[in-house]
Amino acid sequence: MKPTKIKKWISNITTALLLIVFMFMLFIVISTKASGGEPQIFGYQIKTVLSGSMEPEIKTGSIISVKPGGDMERFEVGDIITFFQEKDVLVTHRITEVINSGENVMYRTKGDNNIKEDLNPVLSENVVAVYADFTVPYLGYFIEFAKSKNGSAVLMILPGILLFSYSIFTILTTISRLEKQVKQSKDIEEPKSAS
C-alpha cells in the first residue's frame, strides 16, 4: 500500500471518529437536558453510581442501565432496584426481603458491599426502576460531568474545536503537498529549457 493511501485512510478514519465522538457527546447532552437530567436509550435510563455500596458487581463511578415503569410490587428477593431513599437521593440496592403490609408492599434492601441492611424498608411507590444487568465502569464520572453546566458547554464546544483544528491541519497539509508538486514540476521543466 502506498504511503499516500495509508495517510488518506488514516485521515478518513480520524474524521469519522471525531464525528462519532461529536455526535455521541451531542446525544448525551441533549438527552440529558430533554429528560430532565437522566439520559434514556430505548426506554432504559442511564444512572450514575457514585458509591461503592454495590461493589464488586457495580463499581463506583459506573453507569448502569435501569428499566423504569411497570408494576413496582412485582420484585422479588435478589432483584436490584433503584429507589428514592430520601426526597432527592436515588439508591440502587438489592432486595433482601419483601414485606406485605396490608395494601402496601415494602422492600428491605442492602448494598452488596454493606455490612448491614438499609435502615428503613422501601415503599413500592418509592421504587423508580429495576437494574437491567448492564454496567459500564467509570463512565459515570463522564456522565456527571456532562450533566453540569460547565460540562455541557465543554462537551458541545470541544468536539467542534477538534473538528475545526483537524480541518485546518488537513487544509495546511494539502497546501503543502500542492506546493511540493508545483516545485517538482518546475524543477523538471527547468532542465528542459536549459538544453
Helices and strands as residue ranges (DSSP letters): H 3-34, E 40-41, E 44-48, E 63-68, E 80-84, E 90-101, E 104-110, E 122-123, G 124-126, E 127-136, H 139-147, H 149-194
